Amino acid sequence: MGQFIEIKQQLLILQQDLADKLERIKSHVTSVANTDWSEQAQERENDEVMDALGNEVRRELKLVNLALHRMKEGDYEFCDDCGESINIERLKVLPFTQHCIKCASKRDSA
């Protein structure tokens, strides 16, 4: 676990950043609508974009939370598909990955 201290800190910072971003998105989407109809139409389009961004942030936050859970359980460094170790350099770059480079490549080509 000692080798993952920096990665854990990176994940915790990312977790907080994503949670903050999600709160900002939620507050934007729930803001009071403009009384002007043309402005409301533009706001609705913006809300659709914000909703899509919110979905992406929630997906990434779920992956970060899962990575932190896997760390706690002691299986963070192991690939979910093949069970082999995930290269530490890959984990530093993509700390919430669940797959070694070989299995990730297979998934991308499928």
N, C-alpha and C positions, 0 to 999 in steps of 0.2 A: 504494500500500500504506500510505502514511503516514496516510491518512484512516481506516484500519481498525485502528490500534494499540489504541485503547480497546476496540473490539469483540473483537479477538484476546485481550486480557487477560480480558475478560468470558467468552469461550469457554474459555480455559484454567482459569479459576476454576470454571466450571460443569463442565468435564471432571473436575476433581479432586473436586468435591462429589459428582458422580454416581458416580464410581469408589468413593468412600468409602461412599456409601449402598449400593451394590451389595455391597460387602464386608460391611456390617452385616447386610444381608438374607441373604446366604449363610451367615453365622455363625449367624443365628437359625434358619434352616431346617435346618442340620446339627446343631443342639443335640440332646443326648440326650433321648429320649422319656421321659415320666413312666411310672411303673409302674401307676398307676391307670388303668383302662380308660376311664372317663368323661373323665378329664383328657386321655388320648390322643386321644379323639374331638375334643375342643375344640382340641387342638394341631394335629390334621390339618386342621381347618377354617382355623385360623390360617395353617398352612403354605400352603394354597391361595391365601389372600389375599396372603401374602408372595411366593408364586411369581408371581402376577399383577403385583404391584408391581415385582418383579425384571424381568419382561419389559418393563414400561413404562420402567424405568430403562435397561435395555440398549438399547431402541429410541432413547431420547433421547440416550444416549451415542454411539450409532452416528451420529446426525445431527450431533452436535457434532464428532466426529472427521472426518466428511465435510466439514463446513464448514472446519475447520482445514486439511484437505488441499486443498480448493478454493482457500483463501487462498494456500497455498504454490504451487499451480499457476498462480495469477493469474487464475482465472475465478470468484472468489468472488462478485463483484457482478453476475454475469450470470444471468438466469433460465434454468433448465434446459429450459423448454418453448419460449419464444419467442426467447431469446438477448438480449433487451433488458436494460438495466440495472435492477437492483432499487434502489428508492429507499433512500437511506442511512438515513432515519428508520425505515423498515421493518426494515432490518438491525439497527438499534440496539435495537429492541423485540423482534425475533425473529431473533437472530443466526445461527441454524442453518437459516433458511428457504432453500429452493432455488428459490423462485418469486416473480415480481413479483406485485403485488396483483391485477392483471388476470387472470393465469393461475391464481392461487390461488382467485380468485372463481369462475372457470370450473370448477375441480376440485370446489369445494364444492357447486356447483349441479348437478353431474352425478350 
